[in-house]
Amino acid sequence: MFWNEKMETLSGQALEELQLKRLKETVARTQNIGFYNTLFKDAGITPSDIKSLDDLAKIPFTKKADLRGGYPFGFLAVPMNQVNRIHTTSGTTGKPTVVAYTKNDLNMWSELIARNLTMVGLRAGDIFQNASNYSLFTGGLGIHMGAEKIGCAVVPSGVGNTKRQIEMIQDFKVKGLHCTPSYAMHLTEVAEEMHADLASLEIGCFGAEAWSENMRRDLENRLGLKAYDSYGMSELFGPGVAFECPEQDGLHIWHDCYIVEIIDPKTGEVLGPEEKGEMVVTPIVKEAMPLLRYRTGDITMLMEDECPCGRGQKIARLLGRSDDMLTVRGINVFPSQIEHVLKNIPEVGDQFIVYIDRVNHLDEMMIEVEMNKNIFSGELQDLSKLQTKIMKALQDTLTLRARVELVEPGSLPRFEGKAKRVVDRRVI
């Protein structure tokens, strides 16, 4: 099923013509922003130099630090009386990033969410539970708007009060669920403790953090639903930028609204299809806060194969983020790689935390791993064997030795939002 079949399947010359038209309009809008006036001047270019899609490469990248430097409203391209909503990021690594929306921006954002939810099988009249933060985080209101647009009956449950969430799924016969994958795992654990029957659930939309194929299989097996990956970031509207279709093999990014490049994160060189690198996105439909060549920090690649569903070119599921990548003794490690290894070991539970320390000028990695409550025996000999098994599996995948400490089921913290998997305690 399609929400907007014409735009979802647009390709070839028709797509390129639309992209170029919208790119030129976006470039013109950015000239209302002081940062971009200076950027163009320093690069020795003018808006009239952007005559083709290839000319996009003439424009320097925009980085998250640039947006923070414009706090709070330095990146607004419209007067404040045209702004209908303001969100911010968490600001955990500095000043928060402010994102603003005109009425047209909100309509376009809900249109993209409507495409995504229709694509995975939700319809008018379906009951949809949105277990996401409804405050400044874009995942709450963004998903809510799109679900209402297609006619779902939306349960705005927000985060927390997990037992009540489970009761609502049971009592309301909820068909679709949206939350972070880590919270979905926590919800699954609690539902199993309650012996709750969640048979009405058919569709799970999970995003805002990296998660592995093993976690997908685990959620699908334990919740009895089909789990779909969702991609977005506040600077690009929020959730809805890209989404999996029922093929579950890469995410469709909406090329009528975004121009996507994959670059080498170190050199900035643009890479070809099937080459992994950092995704750079130019949104071409934003009014309040247009951006040019925004470095997302997300590691992925453009996929070459066409999708049987008929929609446009996909990006691969995210490997991680360039700024989440750990370099330990010269080896690059992503938390999603660690998760993938642990999910293949049945004695291991759902939670883990990675600690990085510097000892005698050398990096050391220690991973606290929660054991599976159904297998945990407490016998010292069994614990020693399991510890060795996990360490070997990690070393085989990461080519790096990591110390493993086993902890009791339920002892590691649970997260209602994004899971904090890594604690880097190095002083560099």
N, C-alpha and C positions, 0 to 999 in steps of 0.2 A: 504493500500500500504506500501511496505517496501523499504528502500534504500539498506539495506544490511541484507536480511532476515536471513541468516545463523548466523550472529553474534548477531542480535537483539533477536533471539529466542533461543540462546544457553543456555542450562541448564544442571543440574545434573552433572555427573562425567566429562563430556567433558568441562563444564564451570570451574569446580574446578581445573582440570588439567591445563587449560589455565591460570587461575588466579595464581596458584602456580608457574608456569613457569615464568610468568611476574613479580610476586612478587620477586622471587629470582634475576631476572635481575635488578629490581629496587633497591633492597638492595645492590647489588654489585655497582650500579652507585652511591649510596649515600656515598660510601667510598671515593669518590673524594671530599667530602665536610667535612671541619674540624669539623663543628658542630656535624655531625653524627659519626665521628670517636670518638669524646669525649663522645657522648651519649652512644654508644655501650660499650665503655670502662667502663664508670661509672656504666652501668647496668650489667656488667660482662658477656656480650654476644659477639659473633662474627657472621659474616654473615653465616658461616656454621651451626650455631645453628637453622637457619630458614629452617626446613625440611618439614613443613606442614603448611597449612593455620592457624591451631590453634596456631602455634608458633609466629604468628604475635603479640599475646598478650604479648609476652616477651619484646617487644620494647616499650619504654616510648613514651608518646604523644609528638607531635610537636605543639607549640602554635604560635599564630600570633606575640606575643612579641619576640619569637625566630627569626622569619623572619626579624623583624625590627632591631633586634640586629645584623643581618648579613648585614645590608645596606652598600653599594649598591649591591655588587656582591658576598657576602659571601656564598650564597646557590647555586652558579653555579656549575654544575657537568661536564661541558664541557669547552673547551677553547673558548675565546671570538670570535675567527674566525669561530666558528660553530653556533654562535647566529645570527638569522635572524631578530628578533624583540624584543623590550623591551617595556613593559607596566608597569605602577605603579598604586597602589590604591591612593585614595584621600589624605591619610595621615592626616585626620582631628583629630585623637586622638594621634598623634605622628609622627615619621618618616614614610614616605610612604613605602609600601611593593613593592619591585621590583620583577617583574616576567619576565622571558626571555623564548624564544622559538627557537628551532632549526627548520630547514626546515621540518623534520619529525613531530615535534610537531604541526606546523601549518597545515600540511596535516591531521593529526589525529583530530585536533580541528575542521577543516572544515568538516571532515567526520561525526563527532558527530552532528554538526548543520544540515547537510544534512539529517541524520536520523530523527531528530526532525521535520524539516519542511515538509519532505515527509509524516511523520506520521500524521500530522494534515491536509494534503490535498493539499499542494502546489506542483506544477508541473512545468516542463520546459515550458517557454513561459508566465507564470503568472507574473503579474507586482506586485512587492513587495516594499513597502515604508519603509525604515529604519529610523525612527525618533528618533535616538539615538545618543549620543555623539560620535564623531569620533576621539577624541584625545586620551589621555592615558587610558580612560575608555574602558574596553574590549568589552562592549556590541555593540559598533559600528562596528568595523572591524571584530569581531568574527562572528556576525550574517551575515554580508555582504558576507564574504567568503563562508559560507555554502549555502546561497541563490544563489550565482553565481554558486556554484558547481552543484546544481541540475538543473541549466538552467533558473532560474528566471531572468527577467529583473529588476534589482535592481535600485530603486530611492534612492540615498544616501542623503536624505533630512536633516539629522542631527536634532539638537534641535532648538527650537525657530521659530520665524516668522510663528505663528500658522495659520493665515489666508492664507498665501501662501501654507502651508502644505495641508490645506483643498482644496484649488483650484487645487493642483496637484492630490489629490485623485480623484476629480471630472473629471478633464481634461484627466488624463491618465488612468482612469478606474482601479484604484488600487484594487487588490483583497486581498492582505495580508498586514498587518501593524504590525510593531514592535516598542514598546516604553515602558516606565514605565507605570504602571496602573494609577498613579496619573496624568501623562501627558495625558493619554488617556481620563481621566475625563475632564481635561481642554480643550482638543481638542473637546470633545463632547459639552461642554458648548458653545464654540465659534461657532461651526458648527450650533448649534440651534439658536444662535443669528443671524447668517448669513442666516438662512433658507436654508442651503446647503443640497443638496441631495447626500448622500454618499452610494447610493444603490449598488455600485460595490463592496464595502467591504464585504468579507465573513469570513475572518480569522484574528483574532487579537492575537498576541503573546506578552504577557506582563510579565515582570519580574523585577528583581533588587531590589524589595521591597515587603514586605508582603501586601497582599490584601485579602479581605474577599469574601465569596460566594455571599454576598449581592451586593458587588461591581461588581462581575462578572455578576450577573443578570441585574444590572443596565446598564452596558456597552453593554451587548448583546441586551437588549431591546431598548436602545437608538441609538445604532449604527447599529443594524440589522446584527451583525456578531456572530461568535462563538469564545469565548474568552478562550485562553489556558494559563496556568501557565507555566512559564519557570524558571528553577533554574540553577544557576552556581555561581562561584566566581573566581576571578582572579587567586588565588593560585592554582586552579584546572584546569586551562586553561582560564576560563571565562564562558560565557553562554554556554549551551549545555550539562552540566553534567546530567541533568534530565529534563523531559518535559512531559506534559500531552498528552495522546492519545485521540481520539474522545470520549472515555468513560467519560472523565473529572472526574475521581475518583482516585486521587493519581498520582504521577509522576513516569515515568519509568526512573530509573537510570541505566546507561550502565555498567553492572557488568563485562563485558569483559575488561573494562578500569578502573574501580574503585572497591575497596573492601570497603564495608560500615559496620560500627559498630554504634550502638546506646548505649550511656553510660549515667549513672547518672552524671550530670554535677558537683555534689558536691563530690562524692566518686570515680568517674572514673570506677565504676562497669559496666560491659557490660550487657545490658538489652536484653530481648527476643523480638520476634515479637509482635506487638500491644502494646508495652510499650513505652511511650513517653519519650524522653530524648534528649541529645545533639548528633548530628551526627558527627562521626569521619570518615574521608575518607582517604584512601591510594590510590593515583593515581598510576597505574601500567604500564602506557605507556608513561610517560613523560621523555624526555631526558635531556633537559637543566636544569630543576629544579625539580628533583624528591623529593617527600615528603613521610614521613612515619607517619601514624596515626595522621593526621592533625585534630585538633579540630576546627571545622567550627564555633561553637557558635550557629548553627541553631538547633531549637527544632522541632523534627519530630518523626516518628516511621516507622519501616519496616512493611509493610502490609502483612498479611498471604494469603489473597484470591488471586487466580490466576486471571489474567485479560483476558477477552474474546478476546482481540486483539492478544493474543498469545505471547506477549513479556514478559520479565522477571519481577522479583519481584519489586514492587513499594515502594516508600516512600510516606507517607501522605503529603498533603499540609502543608507548614510550619506554625506552631503556632506562631512563632516569633523567636527571637534570645535570647540566654541566657544573652548576654550583652545588649540587648534592653529591657529586662524584668525590669519593675518598681516594687520596693518593697515599698509600701505605707502603713504605720502603720502595717507592718508585713504581708500584703497581696500582692501576686504576681499579677501584671497586665500587659497585653500586649496591645500595641496600636491597634492591629488588633481586640481585643475584643471590645474596645471602638467603633471602626469603624463599627463593626457588629451591635451593638446596634443602633447607629445613622442611619444606612442605613435602619433600619426597621421603622423609623419614617418619614412619608411622608413630614411633614412640614420642615424637615431639609435638607439643601443643601449638597454639596459634600465636603466641606472643614471644618476642625477642627484643633485646636492646643491645646495640653495638657501642662499645666504649673504645676510644682511641687515646692512647697515652704516649708520651715520649719518655723512655727510660734509658738513661745513659746515652742520650743523643740518638737512640734508635726508636722507630715507631713500633708500638705493640698494640695488637687488636685483641680485645676480649669481648666475648659475646655471651650475655646471659640468655639462657634458653629455657623456656617453660616446658615442663613435661606434660604429656598427654595423661589426663586424670584417669582414663580408662585402662592405661597400661602401667602407670606408676606403681612400683612394688615397694620401693624404699630399701631394697637389698643393696648393700654397698657394692657387691660384685657386679650386679646388673647396671648400677649407675656408672661404674668405671668403664664397662664395655660400651655403654651408650655414649659416654663422653668421647671415647676413642673413635667410635664410629662417626660421630658428628664432625670431629676435628679432621678426620681423613677425607670425608665427603667435601668439606669446605676447602681443604687444601687442593683436592683434585680439580675443583672448579675455579678457585680463585688464584691458584699457584702461589698461595701465601699461607703461612702458618698462622692460625688464630687459636687463642686459648678459649676454651668453652667452660662455662660454669652452669651446671644444671640447677634449676630452682623449682620449687613446688608449684603444682597447678594453682592458678589463680593469684600468684604472688606478685606478678608484674602489673604495672598500671595499665588501665584501659583508657581509651581515648574516644570521645564522642565526635571530635573533629578529626583533623589530620593527626595521624600517629607520629609520635616523636621516636624514631627508631635509632637515631645516632646521637651520641654524646661525645664530641671531640674535645678532649681535655689537654691537647697539646698546646704548649706555649712556643710559638715560632718566632 
